[in-house]
């Protein structure tokens, strides 16, 4: 990281590091948000850093930009099969399925001419139980009773076709 150091100082450091056998040296210039690589002289580096030591290529932009750094970390964790990332993806898929079930239930209720009471809407929107949502869809699509009977079943969590 180069913030207040002189170009002379960081050049000397780069030369010393290379003498010790380091293959690649990069400097992040904070004030200009630039990344440069030392190859006998500093040259602007705006590609990805690909190396066998890295789990996935590192976008140079992520070295100078915090949001890009976060994105790069997530991509690396994903590439490594991180369990927390897998859990997040699973939860998102499950939420997508529940959203689809809720939409289907509201579509059936609407097609059958049933108005949705606020209390029912709130309960359905909060529900994450796939079996319960499926039961409500079946009830709404097959009920011969008035909407009040369907609404009562949703309110009390009973799924019974009448």
DSSP file (Angstrom, degrees, kcal/mol; ACC not computed):
  #  RESIDUE AA STRUCTURE BP1 BP2  ACC     N-H-->O    O-->H-N    N-H-->O    O-->H-N    TCO  KAPPA ALPHA  PHI   PSI    X-CA   Y-CA   Z-CA
    1    1 A X              0   0    0      0, 0.0     2,-0.6     0, 0.0    28,-0.2   0.000 360.0 360.0 360.0 128.6    0.0    0.0    0.0
    2    2 A X  B     +a   29   0A   0     26,-3.6    28,-2.4     1,-0.1    29,-0.5  -0.947 360.0 135.3-115.2 115.9    1.4    3.3   -1.0
    3    3 A X  S    S-     0   0    0     -2,-0.6    -1,-0.1    26,-0.2    28,-0.1   0.663  84.2  -2.3-120.9 -62.6   -0.1    6.3    0.7
    4    4 A X  S    S+     0   0    0      2,-0.1    -2,-0.1    26,-0.0     0, 0.0   0.494  99.4 112.6-113.1  -7.9    2.6    8.8    1.8
    5    5 A X        -     0   0    0      1,-0.1     2,-0.1     2,-0.1    -3,-0.0  -0.280  69.0-113.0 -68.9 152.9    5.8    7.0    0.8
    6    6 A X     >  -     0   0    0      1,-0.1     4,-2.2    -4,-0.0     5,-0.2  -0.476  21.2-117.1 -80.7 157.4    7.9    8.4   -2.0
    7    7 A X  H  > S+     0   0    0      1,-0.2     4,-2.0     2,-0.2     5,-0.2   0.857 117.3  57.0 -61.2 -34.9    8.2    6.6   -5.3
    8    8 A X  H  > S+     0   0    0      2,-0.2     4,-2.2     1,-0.2    -1,-0.2   0.930 106.7  48.7 -61.5 -45.9   11.9    6.3   -4.5
    9    9 A X  H  > S+     0   0    0      1,-0.2     4,-2.2     2,-0.2    -2,-0.2   0.922 113.4  44.6 -63.1 -45.5   11.2    4.5   -1.2
   10   10 A X  H  X S+     0   0    0     -4,-2.2     4,-2.3     1,-0.2    -1,-0.2   0.839 111.0  54.8 -72.1 -28.9    8.8    2.0   -2.7
   11   11 A X  H  X S+     0   0    0     -4,-2.0     4,-2.4    -5,-0.2    -1,-0.2   0.925 108.5  48.7 -66.2 -43.5   11.0    1.3   -5.7
   12   12 A X  H  X S+     0   0    0     -4,-2.2     4,-2.4     1,-0.2    -2,-0.2   0.912 111.7  49.7 -60.8 -43.2   13.9    0.5   -3.3
   13   13 A X  H  X S+     0   0    0     -4,-2.2     4,-2.5     1,-0.2    -2,-0.2   0.912 110.1  50.6 -62.0 -42.5   11.6   -1.9   -1.3
   14   14 A X  H  X S+     0   0    0     -4,-2.3     4,-2.2     1,-0.2    -2,-0.2   0.911 110.4  49.1 -62.5 -42.6   10.4   -3.5   -4.5
   15   15 A X  H  X S+     0   0    0     -4,-2.4     4,-1.9     2,-0.2    -1,-0.2   0.911 111.7  49.2 -63.6 -42.3   14.0   -4.1   -5.6
   16   16 A X  H  X S+     0   0    0     -4,-2.4     4,-1.4     1,-0.2    -2,-0.2   0.912 110.8  49.9 -62.7 -43.4   14.9   -5.6   -2.2
   17   17 A X  H  <>S+     0   0    0     -4,-2.5     5,-1.7     1,-0.2     3,-0.3   0.906 109.8  50.7 -63.2 -41.7   12.0   -7.9   -2.2
   18   18 A X  H ><5S+     0   0    0     -4,-2.2     3,-1.5     1,-0.2    -1,-0.2   0.869 105.0  56.9 -65.5 -36.3   12.8   -9.1   -5.8
   19   19 A X  H 3<5S+     0   0    0     -4,-1.9    -1,-0.2     1,-0.3    -2,-0.2   0.840 101.9  57.5 -62.3 -32.9   16.4   -9.8   -4.7
   20   20 A X  T 3<5S-     0   0    0     -4,-1.4    -1,-0.3    -3,-0.3    -2,-0.2   0.491 128.7 -97.1 -78.0  -2.5   15.0  -12.1   -2.0
   21   21 A X  T < 5 +     0   0    0     -3,-1.5     2,-0.3     1,-0.3    -3,-0.2   0.517  68.0 153.7 104.7   5.4   13.2  -14.2   -4.6
   22   22 A X      < -     0   0    0     -5,-1.7    -1,-0.3     1,-0.2     3,-0.1  -0.536  33.4-151.9 -69.3 129.7    9.7  -12.8   -4.7
   23   23 A X  S    S+     0   0    0     -2,-0.3     2,-0.4     1,-0.2    -1,-0.2   0.891  72.8  20.9 -72.6 -40.9    8.3  -13.4   -8.1
   24   24 A X        -     0   0    0      2,-0.0     2,-0.4    15,-0.0    -1,-0.2  -0.989  60.6-167.0-136.2 139.8    5.8  -10.6   -8.4
   25   25 A X  E     - B   0  38A   0     13,-0.5    13,-2.8    -2,-0.4     2,-0.4  -0.992   8.7-175.0-128.2 128.6    5.5   -7.2   -6.6
   26   26 A X  E     - B   0  37A   0     -2,-0.4     2,-0.4    11,-0.2    11,-0.2  -0.923   8.4-159.0-121.0 147.5    2.5   -5.0   -6.7
   27   27 A X  E     - B   0  36A   0      9,-2.9     9,-2.6    -2,-0.4     2,-0.7  -0.992   7.9-149.9-125.3 135.3    1.9   -1.6   -5.2
   28   28 A X  E     - B   0  35A   0     -2,-0.4   -26,-3.6     7,-0.2     2,-1.0  -0.918   9.8-152.1-104.8 115.0   -1.5   -0.1   -4.5
   29   29 A X  E  >> -aB   2  34A   0      5,-3.1     5,-1.5    -2,-0.7     4,-1.3  -0.772   9.0-166.2 -90.6 103.7   -1.4    3.7   -4.9
   30   30 A X  T  45S+     0   0    0    -28,-2.4     3,-0.4    -2,-1.0    -1,-0.2   0.897  80.3  51.2 -61.6 -47.6   -4.2    4.8   -2.5
   31   31 A X  T  45S+     0   0    0    -29,-0.5    -1,-0.2     1,-0.2   -28,-0.1   0.835 122.4  30.9 -64.4 -33.5   -4.5    8.4   -3.7
   32   32 A X  T  45S-     0   0    0     -3,-0.3    -1,-0.2     2,-0.1    -2,-0.2   0.479 100.2-128.9-102.7  -3.6   -4.9    7.5   -7.4
   33   33 A X  T  <5 +     0   0    0     -4,-1.3     2,-0.3    -3,-0.4    -3,-0.2   0.878  61.2 141.5  54.7  40.6   -6.6    4.1   -6.9
   34   34 A X  E   < -B   29   0A   0     -5,-1.5    -5,-3.1    29,-0.1     2,-0.5  -0.828  44.0-150.8-111.2 151.3   -4.0    2.6   -9.2
   35   35 A X  E     -B   28   0A   0     10,-0.3    10,-3.1    -2,-0.3     2,-0.3  -0.986  18.6-175.6-118.8 130.9   -2.3   -0.8   -9.0
   36   36 A X  E     -BC  27  44A   0     -9,-2.6    -9,-2.9    -2,-0.5     2,-0.4  -0.931  15.0-142.9-127.0 151.2    1.2   -1.1  -10.5
   37   37 A X  E     -BC  26  43A   0      6,-2.8     6,-2.2    -2,-0.3     2,-0.6  -0.907  17.6-127.4-113.7 141.2    3.5   -4.0  -10.9
   38   38 A X  E     +BC  25  42A   0    -13,-2.8   -13,-0.5    -2,-0.4     4,-0.2  -0.777  41.1 151.6 -89.4 122.6    7.2   -3.9  -10.5
   39   39 A X  S    S-     0   0    0      2,-2.2    -1,-0.1    -2,-0.6     3,-0.1  -0.378  92.4 -55.1-141.4  56.2    9.2   -5.3  -13.5
   40   40 A X  S    S+     0   0    0    -26,-0.0     2,-0.3     0, 0.0    -2,-0.1   0.153 138.2  29.8  86.3 -19.5   12.4   -3.3  -13.3
   41   41 A X  S    S-     0   0    0     -4,-0.1    -2,-2.2     2,-0.0     2,-0.4  -0.950 100.6 -90.5-157.9 160.1   10.1   -0.3  -13.4
   42   42 A X  E     -C   38   0A   0     -2,-0.3     2,-0.4    -4,-0.2    -4,-0.2  -0.638  44.9-179.4 -80.3 129.4    6.5    0.4  -12.2
   43   43 A X  E     -C   37   0A   0     -6,-2.2    -6,-2.8    -2,-0.4     2,-0.0  -0.988  34.9-101.7-130.2 142.3    3.9   -0.3  -14.8
   44   44 A X  E     -C   36   0A   0     -2,-0.4     2,-0.5    -8,-0.2    -8,-0.3  -0.337  34.8-161.7 -59.9 133.7    0.2    0.1  -14.5
   45   45 A X        +     0   0    0    -10,-3.1   -10,-0.3     1,-0.1    -1,-0.1  -0.970  24.6 157.3-123.6 115.1   -1.5   -3.2  -13.9
   46   46 A X        +     0   0    0     -2,-0.5     2,-0.1     2,-0.1    15,-0.1   0.060  48.0  84.6-128.1  25.2   -5.3   -3.3  -14.7
   47   47 A X  S    S-     0   0    0      1,-0.1    13,-1.5    13,-0.1     2,-0.3  -0.342  87.3 -74.9-108.4-167.2   -5.9   -7.0  -15.3
   48   48 A X  E     -D   59   0B   0     11,-0.2     2,-0.8    -2,-0.1    11,-0.3  -0.711  39.4-124.9 -89.2 145.6   -6.6   -9.9  -13.0
   49   49 A X  E     -D   58   0B   0      9,-3.2     9,-2.5    -2,-0.3     2,-0.5  -0.832  31.6-172.9 -90.4 111.6   -3.8  -11.4  -11.0
   50   50 A X        +     0   0    0     -2,-0.8     2,-0.3     7,-0.2     7,-0.1  -0.923  16.6 150.3-108.4 127.0   -3.8  -15.1  -11.9
   51   51 A X    >   -     0   0    0     -2,-0.5     3,-1.8     3,-0.1    -2,-0.0  -0.991  55.1-120.1-154.8 147.8   -1.5  -17.3   -9.9
   52   52 A X  T 3  S+     0   0    0     -2,-0.3    -1,-0.1     1,-0.3    -2,-0.0   0.753 112.7  63.4 -61.1 -23.4   -1.4  -20.9   -8.7
   53   53 A X  T 3  S+     0   0    0     -3,-0.0     2,-0.3     2,-0.0    -1,-0.3   0.616  93.2  77.3 -76.9 -11.3   -1.3  -19.6   -5.1
   54   54 A X  S <  S-     0   0    0     -3,-1.8    -3,-0.1     1,-0.1     3,-0.1  -0.790  76.1-139.2-103.0 143.0   -4.7  -18.1   -5.5
   55   55 A X  S    S-     0   0    0     -2,-0.3     2,-0.3     1,-0.2    -1,-0.1   0.834  90.8  -4.3 -66.7 -32.5   -8.0  -20.0   -5.4
   56   56 A X  S    S-     0   0    0     -7,-0.1    -1,-0.2    -3,-0.0    -7,-0.1  -0.972  98.3 -71.7-153.4 159.6   -9.3  -17.9   -8.3
   57   57 A X        -     0   0    0     -2,-0.3     2,-0.6    -3,-0.1    -7,-0.2  -0.225  46.2-133.8 -56.4 144.0   -8.0  -14.9  -10.2
   58   58 A X  E     -D   49   0B   0     -9,-2.5    -9,-3.2    18,-0.0     2,-0.3  -0.891  12.9-132.6-104.5 114.0   -8.0  -11.6   -8.3
   59   59 A X  E >   -D   48   0B   0     -2,-0.6     3,-1.5   -11,-0.3     4,-0.3  -0.490  11.5-140.0 -65.5 129.1   -9.4   -8.6  -10.1
   60   60 A X  T >> S+     0   0    0    -13,-1.5     3,-2.3     1,-0.3     4,-0.6   0.855  99.7  66.8 -59.5 -35.6   -6.9   -5.7   -9.6
   61   61 A X  H >> S+     0   0    0      1,-0.3     4,-1.0     2,-0.2     3,-1.0   0.822  91.6  63.8 -54.2 -31.8   -9.8   -3.3   -9.1
   62   62 A X  H <4 S+     0   0    0     -3,-1.5    -1,-0.3     6,-0.2    -2,-0.2   0.666  91.9  64.0 -70.8 -14.5  -10.7   -5.2   -5.9
   63   63 A X  H <4 S+     0   0    0     -3,-2.3    -1,-0.2    -4,-0.3    -2,-0.2   0.772 114.5  29.3 -77.8 -24.7   -7.4   -4.1   -4.4
   64   64 A X  H << S+     0   0    0     -3,-1.0     2,-0.5    -4,-0.6    -2,-0.2   0.460 114.2  64.6-112.9  -3.9   -8.3   -0.4   -4.5
   65   65 A X     X  -     0   0    0     -4,-1.0     4,-2.4     1,-0.1     5,-0.2  -0.973  63.7-153.9-129.0 119.3  -12.1   -0.6   -4.1
   66   66 A X  H  > S+     0   0    0     -2,-0.5     4,-2.3     1,-0.2     5,-0.1   0.885  97.0  49.0 -60.8 -41.9  -13.7   -1.9   -1.0
   67   67 A X  H  > S+     0   0    0      1,-0.2     4,-2.2     2,-0.2    -1,-0.2   0.913 112.5  48.1 -65.7 -41.2  -16.9   -3.0   -2.7
   68   68 A X  H  > S+     0   0    0      1,-0.2     4,-2.3     2,-0.2    -6,-0.2   0.864 109.2  54.9 -66.3 -34.4  -15.0   -4.8   -5.4
   69   69 A X  H  X S+     0   0    0     -4,-2.4     4,-2.4    -8,-0.2    -2,-0.2   0.922 106.9  49.9 -63.4 -43.9  -12.9   -6.4   -2.7
   70   70 A X  H  X S+     0   0    0     -4,-2.3     4,-2.3     1,-0.2    -2,-0.2   0.928 110.7  49.9 -58.9 -45.2  -16.0   -7.8   -1.0
   71   71 A X  H  X S+     0   0    0     -4,-2.2     4,-2.4     1,-0.2    -1,-0.2   0.902 109.9  50.7 -60.7 -41.8  -17.2   -9.2   -4.4
   72   72 A X  H  X S+     0   0    0     -4,-2.3     4,-2.3     1,-0.2    -1,-0.2   0.900 108.9  51.3 -64.4 -40.6  -13.8  -10.8   -4.9
   73   73 A X  H  X S+     0   0    0     -4,-2.4     4,-2.7     2,-0.2     5,-0.2   0.925 110.0  49.3 -62.1 -44.7  -13.9  -12.5   -1.5
   74   74 A X  H  X S+     0   0    0     -4,-2.3     4,-2.6     1,-0.2    -2,-0.2   0.923 110.5  50.6 -61.6 -44.0  -17.4  -13.8   -2.1
   75   75 A X  H  X S+     0   0    0     -4,-2.4     4,-2.5     2,-0.2    -1,-0.2   0.902 111.9  47.5 -61.4 -40.6  -16.3  -15.3   -5.5
   76   76 A X  H  X S+     0   0    0     -4,-2.3     4,-1.9     2,-0.2    -2,-0.2   0.927 111.9  49.2 -66.8 -44.4  -13.3  -17.0   -3.9
   77   77 A X  H  <>S+     0   0    0     -4,-2.7     5,-2.7     1,-0.2     4,-0.3   0.897 112.6  48.8 -61.2 -39.0  -15.4  -18.4   -1.1
   78   78 A X  H ><5S+     0   0    0     -4,-2.6     3,-1.5     1,-0.2    -2,-0.2   0.924 109.2  51.9 -65.0 -44.4  -17.9  -19.7   -3.7
   79   79 A X  H 3<5S+     0   0    0     -4,-2.5    -1,-0.2     1,-0.3    -2,-0.2   0.826 109.2  51.1 -61.7 -31.4  -15.1  -21.2   -5.8
   80   80 A X  T 3<5S-     0   0    0     -4,-1.9    -1,-0.3    -5,-0.1    -2,-0.2   0.495 116.3-115.7 -83.9  -3.9  -13.8  -23.0   -2.7
   81   81 A X  T < 5 -     0   0    0     -3,-1.5    -3,-0.2    -4,-0.3    -2,-0.1   0.860  39.5-164.0  73.3  35.3  -17.3  -24.4   -1.9
   82   82 A X     >< -     0   0    0     -5,-2.7     4,-2.1     1,-0.1     3,-0.2  -0.293  17.8-137.1 -56.1 129.6  -17.6  -22.5    1.3
   83   83 A X  H  > S+     0   0    0      1,-0.2     4,-2.5     2,-0.2     5,-0.2   0.852 101.8  54.7 -60.3 -36.8  -20.4  -24.0    3.4
   84   84 A X  H  > S+     0   0    0      2,-0.2     4,-2.2     1,-0.2    -1,-0.2   0.906 108.7  48.2 -65.6 -40.1  -21.8  -20.5    4.5
   85   85 A X  H  > S+     0   0    0      2,-0.2     4,-2.4     1,-0.2    -1,-0.2   0.913 111.4  50.7 -65.5 -41.4  -22.1  -19.5    0.8
   86   86 A X  H  X S+     0   0    0     -4,-2.1     4,-2.4     1,-0.2    -2,-0.2   0.907 109.7  50.8 -61.9 -40.7  -23.8  -22.8    0.0
   87   87 A X  H  X S+     0   0    0     -4,-2.5     4,-2.7     2,-0.2    -2,-0.2   0.910 109.3  50.5 -62.9 -42.6  -26.3  -22.2    2.9
   88   88 A X  H  X S+     0   0    0     -4,-2.2     4,-2.2     1,-0.2    -2,-0.2   0.928 111.6  47.8 -61.8 -44.8  -27.1  -18.7    1.6
   89   89 A X  H  X S+     0   0    0     -4,-2.4     4,-2.3     2,-0.2    -2,-0.2   0.907 111.7  50.2 -62.7 -41.4  -27.7  -20.0   -1.9
   90   90 A X  H  X S+     0   0    0     -4,-2.4     4,-2.6     1,-0.2    -2,-0.2   0.930 110.6  49.4 -62.7 -45.4  -30.0  -22.8   -0.5
   91   91 A X  H  X S+     0   0    0     -4,-2.7     4,-2.5     1,-0.2    -1,-0.2   0.887 110.1  51.3 -62.1 -38.9  -32.0  -20.3    1.6
   92   92 A X  H  X S+     0   0    0     -4,-2.2     4,-2.0     2,-0.2    -1,-0.2   0.905 110.6  48.6 -65.3 -40.5  -32.4  -18.1   -1.5
   93   93 A X  H  X S+     0   0    0     -4,-2.3     4,-2.1     2,-0.2    -2,-0.2   0.926 111.8  49.3 -63.8 -43.3  -33.7  -21.0   -3.5
   94   94 A X  H  X S+     0   0    0     -4,-2.6     4,-2.6     1,-0.2    -2,-0.2   0.911 109.9  50.7 -62.6 -42.1  -36.1  -22.0   -0.8
   95   95 A X  H  X S+     0   0    0     -4,-2.5     4,-2.6     1,-0.2    -1,-0.2   0.879 108.5  53.6 -63.1 -37.0  -37.4  -18.5   -0.5
   96   96 A X  H  X S+     0   0    0     -4,-2.0     4,-2.1     2,-0.2    -1,-0.2   0.899 109.3  47.8 -63.4 -40.6  -37.9  -18.5   -4.3
   97   97 A X  H  X S+     0   0    0     -4,-2.1     4,-2.3     2,-0.2    -2,-0.2   0.931 112.3  48.8 -65.3 -45.1  -40.0  -21.6   -4.0
   98   98 A X  H  X S+     0   0    0     -4,-2.6     4,-2.6     1,-0.2    -2,-0.2   0.902 109.6  52.8 -62.3 -40.5  -42.0  -20.2   -1.2
   99   99 A X  H  X S+     0   0    0     -4,-2.6     4,-2.5     1,-0.2    -1,-0.2   0.918 108.9  50.2 -59.4 -43.0  -42.6  -17.0   -3.2
  100  100 A X  H  X S+     0   0    0     -4,-2.1     4,-2.3     1,-0.2    -2,-0.2   0.901 110.4  49.3 -62.9 -40.7  -43.8  -19.1   -6.1
  101  101 A X  H  X S+     0   0    0     -4,-2.3     4,-2.6     2,-0.2    -2,-0.2   0.910 110.6  50.2 -65.4 -41.3  -46.2  -21.0   -3.8
  102  102 A X  H  X S+     0   0    0     -4,-2.6     4,-2.5     2,-0.2     5,-0.2   0.928 111.1  49.0 -62.5 -43.5  -47.5  -17.7   -2.3
  103  103 A X  H  X S+     0   0    0     -4,-2.5     4,-2.3     1,-0.2    -1,-0.2   0.906 110.9  50.7 -62.2 -40.9  -48.1  -16.3   -5.8
  104  104 A X  H  X S+     0   0    0     -4,-2.3     4,-2.4     2,-0.2    -1,-0.2   0.921 109.8  50.2 -63.0 -43.3  -49.9  -19.5   -6.9
  105  105 A X  H  X S+     0   0    0     -4,-2.6     4,-2.6     1,-0.2    -2,-0.2   0.935 112.3  46.3 -61.2 -46.5  -52.2  -19.3   -3.8
  106  106 A X  H  X S+     0   0    0     -4,-2.5     4,-2.4     1,-0.2    -1,-0.2   0.861 111.1  53.2 -65.3 -34.3  -53.1  -15.7   -4.5
  107  107 A X  H  X S+     0   0    0     -4,-2.3     4,-2.8    -5,-0.2    -1,-0.2   0.916 110.6  46.6 -65.8 -42.5  -53.7  -16.4   -8.1
  108  108 A X  H  X S+     0   0    0     -4,-2.4     4,-2.0     2,-0.2     6,-0.2   0.940 113.4  48.5 -64.6 -46.7  -56.1  -19.3   -7.2
  109  109 A X  H  <>S+     0   0    0     -4,-2.6     5,-2.9     1,-0.2     4,-0.2   0.910 114.5  46.2 -59.8 -42.2  -57.9  -17.1   -4.7
  110  110 A X  H ><5S+     0   0    0     -4,-2.4     3,-1.5     3,-0.2    -2,-0.2   0.926 111.1  51.2 -66.6 -45.2  -58.2  -14.3   -7.2
  111  111 A X  H 3<5S+     0   0    0     -4,-2.8    -1,-0.2     1,-0.3    -2,-0.2   0.821 110.4  50.0 -62.7 -30.4  -59.3  -16.6  -10.0
  112  112 A X  T 3<5S-     0   0    0     -4,-2.0    -1,-0.3    -5,-0.2    -2,-0.2   0.445 119.1-112.3 -88.3   0.0  -62.0  -18.0   -7.8
  113  113 A X  T < 5 +     0   0    0     -3,-1.5     2,-0.5     1,-0.3    -3,-0.2   0.665  65.5 147.9  82.1  16.3  -63.2  -14.5   -6.8
  114  114 A X      < -     0   0    0     -5,-2.9     2,-0.3    -6,-0.2    -1,-0.3  -0.745  41.5-140.3 -88.2 127.4  -62.1  -14.7   -3.2
  115  115 A X        -     0   0    0     -2,-0.5     2,-0.7     1,-0.0    -5,-0.0  -0.632  20.0-126.6 -79.8 144.3  -60.9  -11.4   -1.7
  116  116 A X        -     0   0    0     -2,-0.3     2,-0.1     4,-0.0    -1,-0.0  -0.846  18.0-139.1-100.5 118.1  -57.9  -11.8    0.6
  117  117 A X     >  -     0   0    0     -2,-0.7     4,-2.8     1,-0.1     3,-0.3  -0.371  22.0-116.0 -70.0 151.6  -58.3  -10.3    4.1
  118  118 A X  H  > S+     0   0    0      1,-0.2     4,-2.5     2,-0.2     5,-0.2   0.868 115.4  54.0 -57.6 -39.3  -55.3   -8.5    5.6
  119  119 A X  H  > S+     0   0    0      2,-0.2     4,-1.8     1,-0.2    -1,-0.2   0.886 111.5  44.8 -65.2 -37.6  -54.9  -11.1    8.3
  120  120 A X  H  > S+     0   0    0     -3,-0.3     4,-2.9     2,-0.2     5,-0.3   0.921 111.3  53.2 -70.3 -44.2  -54.7  -13.9    5.8
  121  121 A X  H  X S+     0   0    0     -4,-2.8     4,-2.7     1,-0.2    -2,-0.2   0.923 109.9  48.4 -56.0 -46.4  -52.4  -11.9    3.6
  122  122 A X  H  X S+     0   0    0     -4,-2.5     4,-1.7     2,-0.2    -1,-0.2   0.906 112.7  47.5 -62.7 -43.0  -50.0  -11.4    6.5
  123  123 A X  H  X S+     0   0    0     -4,-1.8     4,-1.0     2,-0.2    -2,-0.2   0.918 114.2  46.5 -65.8 -43.5  -50.1  -15.0    7.5
  124  124 A X  H >< S+     0   0    0     -4,-2.9     3,-0.7     1,-0.2    -2,-0.2   0.929 111.3  51.8 -65.3 -44.5  -49.5  -16.2    4.0
  125  125 A X  H 3< S+     0   0    0     -4,-2.7    -1,-0.2    -5,-0.3    -2,-0.2   0.837 112.8  45.9 -61.5 -33.0  -46.7  -13.7    3.4
  126  126 A X  H 3< S+     0   0    0     -4,-1.7    -1,-0.2    -5,-0.2     2,-0.2   0.647  89.4 107.8 -83.9 -15.6  -44.9  -14.9    6.6
  127  127 A X    <<  +     0   0    0     -4,-1.0   -25,-0.1    -3,-0.7    -3,-0.0  -0.445  31.9 167.4 -73.3 131.5  -45.3  -18.6    5.9
  128  128 A X        +     0   0    0     -2,-0.2     2,-0.8   -29,-0.0    -1,-0.1   0.315  44.8 111.2-116.4   0.4  -42.1  -20.5    4.9
  129  129 A X     >  -     0   0    0      1,-0.2     4,-2.5     2,-0.1     5,-0.2  -0.694  51.7-162.7 -84.9 110.9  -43.7  -24.0    5.4
  130  130 A X  H  > S+     0   0    0     -2,-0.8     4,-2.7     1,-0.2     5,-0.2   0.871  89.1  51.8 -63.0 -38.5  -44.0  -25.6    1.9
  131  131 A X  H  > S+     0   0    0      2,-0.2     4,-2.5     1,-0.2    -1,-0.2   0.914 111.2  47.5 -65.5 -41.8  -46.5  -28.2    3.1
  132  132 A X  H  > S+     0   0    0      2,-0.2     4,-2.2     1,-0.2    -2,-0.2   0.929 113.2  47.6 -66.0 -44.5  -48.7  -25.6    4.7
  133  133 A X  H  X S+     0   0    0     -4,-2.5     4,-2.1     2,-0.2    -2,-0.2   0.918 112.3  49.8 -62.2 -42.7  -48.6  -23.4    1.6
  134  134 A X  H  X S+     0   0    0     -4,-2.7     4,-2.4     1,-0.2    -1,-0.2   0.916 109.6  51.8 -62.1 -42.5  -49.3  -26.4   -0.7
  135  135 A X  H  X S+     0   0    0     -4,-2.5     4,-2.7     1,-0.2    -1,-0.2   0.887 108.6  50.6 -61.0 -39.5  -52.3  -27.3    1.5
  136  136 A X  H  X S+     0   0    0     -4,-2.2     4,-2.9     2,-0.2    -1,-0.2   0.880 108.8  51.9 -66.7 -36.7  -53.7  -23.8    1.3
  137  137 A X  H  X S+     0   0    0     -4,-2.1     4,-2.2     2,-0.2    -2,-0.2   0.937 111.9  46.2 -63.6 -45.6  -53.4  -23.9   -2.5
  138  138 A X  H  X S+     0   0    0     -4,-2.4     4,-1.6     2,-0.2    -2,-0.2   0.934 114.2  48.3 -60.9 -46.5  -55.3  -27.2   -2.6
  139  139 A X  H  X S+     0   0    0     -4,-2.7     4,-1.8     1,-0.2     3,-0.3   0.929 113.2  46.9 -60.4 -47.0  -57.9  -25.9   -0.2
  140  140 A X  H  < S+     0   0    0     -4,-2.9    -1,-0.2     1,-0.2    -2,-0.2   0.842 115.2  46.3 -65.7 -33.2  -58.3  -22.6   -2.2
  141  141 A X  H  < S+     0   0    0     -4,-2.2    -1,-0.2    -5,-0.2    -2,-0.2   0.705 123.3  31.4 -84.3 -18.8  -58.6  -24.5   -5.5
  142  142 A X  H  < S+     0   0    0     -4,-1.6    -2,-0.2    -3,-0.3    -3,-0.2   0.512  83.3 123.9-116.4  -6.5  -61.0  -27.2   -4.4
  143  143 A X     <  -     0   0    0     -4,-1.8    18,-0.1    -5,-0.2     4,-0.0  -0.303  33.9-175.1 -62.9 135.0  -63.2  -25.5   -1.7
  144  144 A X        +     0   0    0      2,-0.1    -1,-0.2     3,-0.0     3,-0.1   0.520  63.1  86.3 -99.6 -11.4  -66.9  -25.6   -2.4
  145  145 A X  S    S-     0   0    0      1,-0.2    17,-0.0     2,-0.1     5,-0.0  -0.171  92.5 -80.8 -81.2 177.7  -67.6  -23.5    0.7
  146  146 A X    >>  -     0   0    0      1,-0.1     4,-1.3     4,-0.0     3,-0.9  -0.236  45.6-100.9 -71.6 167.7  -67.5  -19.7    0.8
  147  147 A X  H 3> S+     0   0    0      1,-0.2     4,-3.6     2,-0.2     5,-0.3   0.843 119.6  67.9 -60.3 -33.0  -64.3  -17.8    1.1
  148  148 A X  H 3> S+     0   0    0      1,-0.2     4,-2.3     2,-0.2    -1,-0.2   0.881  99.8  49.4 -55.7 -38.4  -65.0  -17.4    4.9
  149  149 A X  H <> S+     0   0    0     -3,-0.9     4,-1.8     2,-0.2    -1,-0.2   0.915 113.2  45.7 -67.7 -41.9  -64.5  -21.1    5.3
  150  150 A X  H  X S+     0   0    0     -4,-1.3     4,-2.2     2,-0.2    -2,-0.2   0.936 112.9  51.2 -64.4 -45.5  -61.2  -21.0    3.4
  151  151 A X  H  X S+     0   0    0     -4,-3.6     4,-2.9     1,-0.2    -2,-0.2   0.899 107.7  52.6 -58.9 -42.6  -60.1  -18.0    5.3
  152  152 A X  H  X S+     0   0    0     -4,-2.3     4,-2.2    -5,-0.3     6,-0.3   0.897 108.5  50.5 -61.6 -40.4  -60.8  -19.6    8.6
  153  153 A X  H  X>S+     0   0    0     -4,-1.8     5,-1.3     2,-0.2     4,-0.9   0.901 112.2  46.7 -66.1 -39.8  -58.7  -22.6    7.6
  154  154 A X  H ><5S+     0   0    0     -4,-2.2     3,-0.6     2,-0.2    -2,-0.2   0.935 112.1  51.0 -66.2 -44.4  -55.8  -20.4    6.6
  155  155 A X  H 3<5S+     0   0    0     -4,-2.9    -2,-0.2     1,-0.2    -1,-0.2   0.883 119.3  35.3 -60.8 -39.7  -56.1  -18.4    9.8
  156  156 A X  H 3<5S-     0   0    0     -4,-2.2    -1,-0.2    -5,-0.2    -2,-0.2   0.454 109.4-118.6 -97.2  -0.5  -56.1  -21.5   12.0
  157  157 A X  T <<5 +     0   0    0     -4,-0.9     2,-0.5    -3,-0.6    -3,-0.2   0.614  66.3 139.7  76.4  11.4  -53.6  -23.5    9.9
  158  158 A X      < -     0   0    0     -5,-1.3     2,-0.6    -6,-0.3    -1,-0.3  -0.751  36.3-163.4 -89.5 133.9  -56.1  -26.2    9.2
  159  159 A X        +     0   0    0     -2,-0.5     2,-0.4    -3,-0.1   -23,-0.1  -0.910  29.3 144.2-118.7 103.7  -56.1  -27.6    5.7
  160  160 A X        -     0   0    0     -2,-0.6     2,-0.4   -10,-0.1    -7,-0.1  -0.987  42.4-135.1-142.7 126.5  -59.2  -29.5    5.1
  161  161 A X              0   0    0     -2,-0.4   -22,-0.1     1,-0.1   -18,-0.1  -0.697 360.0 360.0 -85.6 130.4  -61.1  -29.6    1.8
  162  162 A X              0   0    0     -2,-0.4    -1,-0.1   -23,-0.2   -19,-0.1   0.370 360.0 360.0-114.5 360.0  -64.9  -29.2    2.2
